[in-house]
Amino acid sequence: MTRQDDPRGYVMLMSVLVVGVLGLAIALGLLSVGSAASQSGLVLEQAAKARAIADGCAELALAQAAQCTPLTQTWQTSDGTCTATMAGTGGDRAIRVEATSGASVRKASLTVRYVENTAPIVQWQEVAD
């Protein structure tokens, strides 16, 4: 008896292998996209936390600015840290705020002008450096 190879078997085997490889490539691509989206979400969350910390820190610094004492103070929260530096006395004060949450850093610059018998005038600006 002689054995005869059936070419249909090889075609079927190659088809199954090609479909398997394509399925694996698609699955790995979807995992990669999901991982990148997850990391992007984490960065956005840290940026929002850093902004909130900077805002709170600036409010605390503004409250202390009314006491007319230059300061450098650091506050620690469960989500990050913030440092406020105030310079100037008399009617004009400058406050610099830097907040960090994870890898995200937010900075703000505040200028406060106290005019007699009126509410303080505050210029609040987020800065890059």
MODELLER restraints for C-alpha pairs under 7 A, 6 or more apart:
rsr = mdl.restraints
at = mdl.atoms
rsr.add(forms.Gaussian(group=physical.xy_distance, feature=features.Distance(at['CA:46:A'], at['CA:101:A']), mean=5.51, stdev=0.5))
rsr.add(forms.Gaussian(group=physical.xy_distance, feature=features.Distance(at['CA:46:A'], at['CA:102:A']), mean=6.05, stdev=0.5))
rsr.add(forms.Gaussian(group=physical.xy_distance, feature=features.Distance(at['CA:46:A'], at['CA:104:A']), mean=5.84, stdev=0.5))
rsr.add(forms.Gaussian(group=physical.xy_distance, feature=features.Distance(at['CA:47:A'], at['CA:104:A']), mean=5.30, stdev=0.5))
rsr.add(forms.Gaussian(group=physical.xy_distance, feature=features.Distance(at['CA:49:A'], at['CA:79:A']), mean=6.93, stdev=0.5))
rsr.add(forms.Gaussian(group=physical.xy_distance, feature=features.Distance(at['CA:49:A'], at['CA:101:A']), mean=6.26, stdev=0.5))
rsr.add(forms.Gaussian(group=physical.xy_distance, feature=features.Distance(at['CA:50:A'], at['CA:99:A']), mean=5.57, stdev=0.5))
rsr.add(forms.Gaussian(group=physical.xy_distance, feature=features.Distance(at['CA:50:A'], at['CA:100:A']), mean=5.38, stdev=0.5))
rsr.add(forms.Gaussian(group=physical.xy_distance, feature=features.Distance(at['CA:50:A'], at['CA:101:A']), mean=4.94, stdev=0.5))
rsr.add(forms.Gaussian(group=physical.xy_distance, feature=features.Distance(at['CA:50:A'], at['CA:104:A']), mean=6.38, stdev=0.5))
rsr.add(forms.Gaussian(group=physical.xy_distance, feature=features.Distance(at['CA:50:A'], at['CA:105:A']), mean=6.19, stdev=0.5))
rsr.add(forms.Gaussian(group=physical.xy_distance, feature=features.Distance(at['CA:50:A'], at['CA:106:A']), mean=5.85, stdev=0.5))
rsr.add(forms.Gaussian(group=physical.xy_distance, feature=features.Distance(at['CA:51:A'], at['CA:106:A']), mean=5.89, stdev=0.5))
rsr.add(forms.Gaussian(group=physical.xy_distance, feature=features.Distance(at['CA:53:A'], at['CA:82:A']), mean=6.70, stdev=0.5))
rsr.add(forms.Gaussian(group=physical.xy_distance, feature=features.Distance(at['CA:53:A'], at['CA:99:A']), mean=6.05, stdev=0.5))
rsr.add(forms.Gaussian(group=physical.xy_distance, feature=features.Distance(at['CA:54:A'], at['CA:82:A']), mean=6.49, stdev=0.5))
rsr.add(forms.Gaussian(group=physical.xy_distance, feature=features.Distance(at['CA:54:A'], at['CA:97:A']), mean=6.44, stdev=0.5))
rsr.add(forms.Gaussian(group=physical.xy_distance, feature=features.Distance(at['CA:54:A'], at['CA:98:A']), mean=6.41, stdev=0.5))
rsr.add(forms.Gaussian(group=physical.xy_distance, feature=features.Distance(at['CA:54:A'], at['CA:99:A']), mean=4.98, stdev=0.5))
rsr.add(forms.Gaussian(group=physical.xy_distance, feature=features.Distance(at['CA:54:A'], at['CA:106:A']), mean=6.57, stdev=0.5))
rsr.add(forms.Gaussian(group=physical.xy_distance, feature=features.Distance(at['CA:54:A'], at['CA:107:A']), mean=6.95, stdev=0.5))
rsr.add(forms.Gaussian(group=physical.xy_distance, feature=features.Distance(at['CA:57:A'], at['CA:82:A']), mean=6.32, stdev=0.5))
rsr.add(forms.Gaussian(group=physical.xy_distance, feature=features.Distance(at['CA:57:A'], at['CA:84:A']), mean=6.85, stdev=0.5))
rsr.add(forms.Gaussian(group=physical.xy_distance, feature=features.Distance(at['CA:58:A'], at['CA:97:A']), mean=6.33, stdev=0.5))
rsr.add(forms.Gaussian(group=physical.xy_distance, feature=features.Distance(at['CA:61:A'], at['CA:84:A']), mean=6.50, stdev=0.5))
rsr.add(forms.Gaussian(group=physical.xy_distance, feature=features.Distance(at['CA:68:A'], at['CA:89:A']), mean=5.79, stdev=0.5))
rsr.add(forms.Gaussian(group=physical.xy_distance, feature=features.Distance(at['CA:68:A'], at['CA:90:A']), mean=6.96, stdev=0.5))
rsr.add(forms.Gaussian(group=physical.xy_distance, feature=features.Distance(at['CA:70:A'], at['CA:86:A']), mean=5.15, stdev=0.5))
rsr.add(forms.Gaussian(group=physical.xy_distance, feature=features.Distance(at['CA:70:A'], at['CA:87:A']), mean=5.17, stdev=0.5))
rsr.add(forms.Gaussian(group=physical.xy_distance, feature=features.Distance(at['CA:70:A'], at['CA:88:A']), mean=6.54, stdev=0.5))
rsr.add(forms.Gaussian(group=physical.xy_distance, feature=features.Distance(at['CA:71:A'], at['CA:85:A']), mean=5.66, stdev=0.5))
rsr.add(forms.Gaussian(group=physical.xy_distance, feature=features.Distance(at['CA:71:A'], at['CA:86:A']), mean=5.14, stdev=0.5))
rsr.add(forms.Gaussian(group=physical.xy_distance, feature=features.Distance(at['CA:72:A'], at['CA:84:A']), mean=5.62, stdev=0.5))
rsr.add(forms.Gaussian(group=physical.xy_distance, feature=features.Distance(at['CA:72:A'], at['CA:85:A']), mean=4.29, stdev=0.5))
rsr.add(forms.Gaussian(group=physical.xy_distance, feature=features.Distance(at['CA:72:A'], at['CA:86:A']), mean=6.35, stdev=0.5))
rsr.add(forms.Gaussian(group=physical.xy_distance, feature=features.Distance(at['CA:73:A'], at['CA:83:A']), mean=5.65, stdev=0.5))
rsr.add(forms.Gaussian(group=physical.xy_distance, feature=features.Distance(at['CA:73:A'], at['CA:84:A']), mean=5.45, stdev=0.5))
rsr.add(forms.Gaussian(group=physical.xy_distance, feature=features.Distance(at['CA:73:A'], at['CA:85:A']), mean=6.60, stdev=0.5))
rsr.add(forms.Gaussian(group=physical.xy_distance, feature=features.Distance(at['CA:74:A'], at['CA:82:A']), mean=5.54, stdev=0.5))
rsr.add(forms.Gaussian(group=physical.xy_distance, feature=features.Distance(at['CA:74:A'], at['CA:83:A']), mean=4.26, stdev=0.5))
rsr.add(forms.Gaussian(group=physical.xy_distance, feature=features.Distance(at['CA:74:A'], at['CA:84:A']), mean=6.43, stdev=0.5))
rsr.add(forms.Gaussian(group=physical.xy_distance, feature=features.Distance(at['CA:75:A'], at['CA:81:A']), mean=5.75, stdev=0.5))
rsr.add(forms.Gaussian(group=physical.xy_distance, feature=features.Distance(at['CA:75:A'], at['CA:82:A']), mean=5.24, stdev=0.5))
rsr.add(forms.Gaussian(group=physical.xy_distance, feature=features.Distance(at['CA:75:A'], at['CA:83:A']), mean=6.40, stdev=0.5))
rsr.add(forms.Gaussian(group=physical.xy_distance, feature=features.Distance(at['CA:76:A'], at['CA:82:A']), mean=6.51, stdev=0.5))
rsr.add(forms.Gaussian(group=physical.xy_distance, feature=features.Distance(at['CA:79:A'], at['CA:101:A']), mean=5.88, stdev=0.5))
rsr.add(forms.Gaussian(group=physical.xy_distance, feature=features.Distance(at['CA:80:A'], at['CA:100:A']), mean=5.43, stdev=0.5))
rsr.add(forms.Gaussian(group=physical.xy_distance, feature=features.Distance(at['CA:80:A'], at['CA:101:A']), mean=4.37, stdev=0.5))
rsr.add(forms.Gaussian(group=physical.xy_distance, feature=features.Distance(at['CA:80:A'], at['CA:102:A']), mean=6.89, stdev=0.5))
rsr.add(forms.Gaussian(group=physical.xy_distance, feature=features.Distance(at['CA:81:A'], at['CA:99:A']), mean=5.70, stdev=0.5))
rsr.add(forms.Gaussian(group=physical.xy_distance, feature=features.Distance(at['CA:81:A'], at['CA:100:A']), mean=5.39, stdev=0.5))
rsr.add(forms.Gaussian(group=physical.xy_distance, feature=features.Distance(at['CA:81:A'], at['CA:101:A']), mean=6.81, stdev=0.5))
rsr.add(forms.Gaussian(group=physical.xy_distance, feature=features.Distance(at['CA:82:A'], at['CA:98:A']), mean=5.57, stdev=0.5))
rsr.add(forms.Gaussian(group=physical.xy_distance, feature=features.Distance(at['CA:82:A'], at['CA:99:A']), mean=4.14, stdev=0.5))
rsr.add(forms.Gaussian(group=physical.xy_distance, feature=features.Distance(at['CA:82:A'], at['CA:100:A']), mean=6.32, stdev=0.5))
rsr.add(forms.Gaussian(group=physical.xy_distance, feature=features.Distance(at['CA:83:A'], at['CA:97:A']), mean=5.73, stdev=0.5))
rsr.add(forms.Gaussian(group=physical.xy_distance, feature=features.Distance(at['CA:83:A'], at['CA:98:A']), mean=5.35, stdev=0.5))
rsr.add(forms.Gaussian(group=physical.xy_distance, feature=features.Distance(at['CA:83:A'], at['CA:99:A']), mean=6.48, stdev=0.5))
rsr.add(forms.Gaussian(group=physical.xy_distance, feature=features.Distance(at['CA:84:A'], at['CA:95:A']), mean=6.71, stdev=0.5))
rsr.add(forms.Gaussian(group=physical.xy_distance, feature=features.Distance(at['CA:84:A'], at['CA:96:A']), mean=5.60, stdev=0.5))
rsr.add(forms.Gaussian(group=physical.xy_distance, feature=features.Distance(at['CA:84:A'], at['CA:97:A']), mean=4.45, stdev=0.5))
rsr.add(forms.Gaussian(group=physical.xy_distance, feature=features.Distance(at['CA:84:A'], at['CA:98:A']), mean=6.57, stdev=0.5))
rsr.add(forms.Gaussian(group=physical.xy_distance, feature=features.Distance(at['CA:85:A'], at['CA:95:A']), mean=5.57, stdev=0.5))
rsr.add(forms.Gaussian(group=physical.xy_distance, feature=features.Distance(at['CA:85:A'], at['CA:96:A']), mean=5.16, stdev=0.5))
rsr.add(forms.Gaussian(group=physical.xy_distance, feature=features.Distance(at['CA:85:A'], at['CA:97:A']), mean=6.53, stdev=0.5))
rsr.add(forms.Gaussian(group=physical.xy_distance, feature=features.Distance(at['CA:86:A'], at['CA:93:A']), mean=6.85, stdev=0.5))
rsr.add(forms.Gaussian(group=physical.xy_distance, feature=features.Distance(at['CA:86:A'], at['CA:94:A']), mean=5.62, stdev=0.5))
rsr.add(forms.Gaussian(group=physical.xy_distance, feature=features.Distance(at['CA:86:A'], at['CA:95:A']), mean=4.32, stdev=0.5))
rsr.add(forms.Gaussian(group=physical.xy_distance, feature=features.Distance(at['CA:86:A'], at['CA:96:A']), mean=6.41, stdev=0.5))
rsr.add(forms.Gaussian(group=physical.xy_distance, feature=features.Distance(at['CA:87:A'], at['CA:93:A']), mean=5.76, stdev=0.5))
rsr.add(forms.Gaussian(group=physical.xy_distance, feature=features.Distance(at['CA:87:A'], at['CA:94:A']), mean=5.32, stdev=0.5))
rsr.add(forms.Gaussian(group=physical.xy_distance, feature=features.Distance(at['CA:87:A'], at['CA:95:A']), mean=6.50, stdev=0.5))
rsr.add(forms.Gaussian(group=physical.xy_distance, feature=features.Distance(at['CA:88:A'], at['CA:94:A']), mean=6.30, stdev=0.5))
rsr.add(forms.Gaussian(group=physical.xy_distance, feature=features.Distance(at['CA:91:A'], at['CA:113:A']), mean=5.34, stdev=0.5))
rsr.add(forms.Gaussian(group=physical.xy_distance, feature=features.Distance(at['CA:91:A'], at['CA:114:A']), mean=4.64, stdev=0.5))
rsr.add(forms.Gaussian(group=physical.xy_distance, feature=features.Distance(at['CA:91:A'], at['CA:115:A']), mean=6.53, stdev=0.5))
rsr.add(forms.Gaussian(group=physical.xy_distance, feature=features.Distance(at['CA:92:A'], at['CA:112:A']), mean=5.71, stdev=0.5))
rsr.add(forms.Gaussian(group=physical.xy_distance, feature=features.Distance(at['CA:92:A'], at['CA:113:A']), mean=4.57, stdev=0.5))
rsr.add(forms.Gaussian(group=physical.xy_distance, feature=features.Distance(at['CA:92:A'], at['CA:114:A']), mean=6.41, stdev=0.5))
rsr.add(forms.Gaussian(group=physical.xy_distance, feature=features.Distance(at['CA:93:A'], at['CA:111:A']), mean=5.90, stdev=0.5))
rsr.add(forms.Gaussian(group=physical.xy_distance, feature=features.Distance(at['CA:93:A'], at['CA:112:A']), mean=5.12, stdev=0.5))
rsr.add(forms.Gaussian(group=physical.xy_distance, feature=features.Distance(at['CA:93:A'], at['CA:113:A']), mean=6.51, stdev=0.5))
rsr.add(forms.Gaussian(group=physical.xy_distance, feature=features.Distance(at['CA:94:A'], at['CA:110:A']), mean=5.78, stdev=0.5))
rsr.add(forms.Gaussian(group=physical.xy_distance, feature=features.Distance(at['CA:94:A'], at['CA:111:A']), mean=4.66, stdev=0.5))
rsr.add(forms.Gaussian(group=physical.xy_distance, feature=features.Distance(at['CA:94:A'], at['CA:112:A']), mean=6.30, stdev=0.5))
rsr.add(forms.Gaussian(group=physical.xy_distance, feature=features.Distance(at['CA:95:A'], at['CA:109:A']), mean=5.89, stdev=0.5))
rsr.add(forms.Gaussian(group=physical.xy_distance, feature=features.Distance(at['CA:95:A'], at['CA:110:A']), mean=4.93, stdev=0.5))
rsr.add(forms.Gaussian(group=physical.xy_distance, feature=features.Distance(at['CA:95:A'], at['CA:111:A']), mean=6.31, stdev=0.5))
rsr.add(forms.Gaussian(group=physical.xy_distance, feature=features.Distance(at['CA:96:A'], at['CA:108:A']), mean=5.99, stdev=0.5))
rsr.add(forms.Gaussian(group=physical.xy_distance, feature=features.Distance(at['CA:96:A'], at['CA:109:A']), mean=4.74, stdev=0.5))
rsr.add(forms.Gaussian(group=physical.xy_distance, feature=features.Distance(at['CA:96:A'], at['CA:110:A']), mean=6.34, stdev=0.5))
rsr.add(forms.Gaussian(group=physical.xy_distance, feature=features.Distance(at['CA:97:A'], at['CA:107:A']), mean=5.48, stdev=0.5))
rsr.add(forms.Gaussian(group=physical.xy_distance, feature=features.Distance(at['CA:97:A'], at['CA:108:A']), mean=5.08, stdev=0.5))
rsr.add(forms.Gaussian(group=physical.xy_distance, feature=features.Distance(at['CA:97:A'], at['CA:109:A']), mean=6.33, stdev=0.5))
rsr.add(forms.Gaussian(group=physical.xy_distance, feature=features.Distance(at['CA:98:A'], at['CA:106:A']), mean=5.80, stdev=0.5))
rsr.add(forms.Gaussian(group=physical.xy_distance, feature=features.Distance(at['CA:98:A'], at['CA:107:A']), mean=4.42, stdev=0.5))
rsr.add(forms.Gaussian(group=physical.xy_distance, feature=features.Distance(at['CA:98:A'], at['CA:108:A']), mean=6.59, stdev=0.5))
rsr.add(forms.Gaussian(group=physical.xy_distance, feature=features.Distance(at['CA:99:A'], at['CA:105:A']), mean=5.65, stdev=0.5))
rsr.add(forms.Gaussian(group=physical.xy_distance, feature=features.Distance(at['CA:99:A'], at['CA:106:A']), mean=5.22, stdev=0.5))
rsr.add(forms.Gaussian(group=physical.xy_distance, feature=features.Distance(at['CA:99:A'], at['CA:107:A']), mean=6.32, stdev=0.5))
rsr.add(forms.Gaussian(group=physical.xy_distance, feature=features.Distance(at['CA:100:A'], at['CA:106:A']), mean=6.50, stdev=0.5))
rsr.add(forms.Gaussian(group=physical.xy_distance, feature=features.Distance(at['CA:107:A'], at['CA:126:A']), mean=5.82, stdev=0.5))
rsr.add(forms.Gaussian(group=physical.xy_distance, feature=features.Distance(at['CA:107:A'], at['CA:127:A']), mean=5.51, stdev=0.5))
rsr.add(forms.Gaussian(group=physical.xy_distance, feature=features.Distance(at['CA:107:A'], at['CA:128:A']), mean=6.61, stdev=0.5))
rsr.add(forms.Gaussian(group=physical.xy_distance, feature=features.Distance(at['CA:107:A'], at['CA:129:A']), mean=6.95, stdev=0.5))
rsr.add(forms.Gaussian(group=physical.xy_distance, feature=features.Distance(at['CA:108:A'], at['CA:125:A']), mean=5.56, stdev=0.5))
rsr.add(forms.Gaussian(group=physical.xy_distance, feature=features.Distance(at['CA:108:A'], at['CA:126:A']), mean=4.15, stdev=0.5))
rsr.add(forms.Gaussian(group=physical.xy_distance, feature=features.Distance(at['CA:108:A'], at['CA:127:A']), mean=5.29, stdev=0.5))
rsr.add(forms.Gaussian(group=physical.xy_distance, feature=features.Distance(at['CA:109:A'], at['CA:124:A']), mean=6.05, stdev=0.5))
rsr.add(forms.Gaussian(group=physical.xy_distance, feature=features.Distance(at['CA:109:A'], at['CA:125:A']), mean=5.34, stdev=0.5))
rsr.add(forms.Gaussian(group=physical.xy_distance, feature=features.Distance(at['CA:109:A'], at['CA:126:A']), mean=6.20, stdev=0.5))
rsr.add(forms.Gaussian(group=physical.xy_distance, feature=features.Distance(at['CA:109:A'], at['CA:127:A']), mean=6.51, stdev=0.5))
rsr.add(forms.Gaussian(group=physical.xy_distance, feature=features.Distance(at['CA:110:A'], at['CA:122:A']), mean=6.75, stdev=0.5))
rsr.add(forms.Gaussian(group=physical.xy_distance, feature=features.Distance(at['CA:110:A'], at['CA:123:A']), mean=5.49, stdev=0.5))
rsr.add(forms.Gaussian(group=physical.xy_distance, feature=features.Distance(at['CA:110:A'], at['CA:124:A']), mean=4.58, stdev=0.5))
rsr.add(forms.Gaussian(group=physical.xy_distance, feature=features.Distance(at['CA:110:A'], at['CA:125:A']), mean=6.34, stdev=0.5))
rsr.add(forms.Gaussian(group=physical.xy_distance, feature=features.Distance(at['CA:111:A'], at['CA:122:A']), mean=5.69, stdev=0.5))
rsr.add(forms.Gaussian(group=physical.xy_distance, feature=features.Distance(at['CA:111:A'], at['CA:123:A']), mean=5.07, stdev=0.5))
rsr.add(forms.Gaussian(group=physical.xy_distance, feature=features.Distance(at['CA:111:A'], at['CA:124:A']), mean=6.71, stdev=0.5))
rsr.add(forms.Gaussian(group=physical.xy_distance, feature=features.Distance(at['CA:112:A'], at['CA:120:A']), mean=6.54, stdev=0.5))
rsr.add(forms.Gaussian(group=physical.xy_distance, feature=features.Distance(at['CA:112:A'], at['CA:121:A']), mean=5.67, stdev=0.5))
rsr.add(forms.Gaussian(group=physical.xy_distance, feature=features.Distance(at['CA:112:A'], at['CA:122:A']), mean=4.61, stdev=0.5))
rsr.add(forms.Gaussian(group=physical.xy_distance, feature=features.Distance(at['CA:112:A'], at['CA:123:A']), mean=6.52, stdev=0.5))
rsr.add(forms.Gaussian(group=physical.xy_distance, feature=features.Distance(at['CA:113:A'], at['CA:120:A']), mean=5.67, stdev=0.5))
rsr.add(forms.Gaussian(group=physical.xy_distance, feature=features.Distance(at['CA:113:A'], at['CA:121:A']), mean=5.12, stdev=0.5))
rsr.add(forms.Gaussian(group=physical.xy_distance, feature=features.Distance(at['CA:113:A'], at['CA:122:A']), mean=6.54, stdev=0.5))
rsr.add(forms.Gaussian(group=physical.xy_distance, feature=features.Distance(at['CA:114:A'], at['CA:120:A']), mean=4.68, stdev=0.5))
rsr.add(forms.Gaussian(group=physical.xy_distance, feature=features.Distance(at['CA:114:A'], at['CA:121:A']), mean=6.47, stdev=0.5))
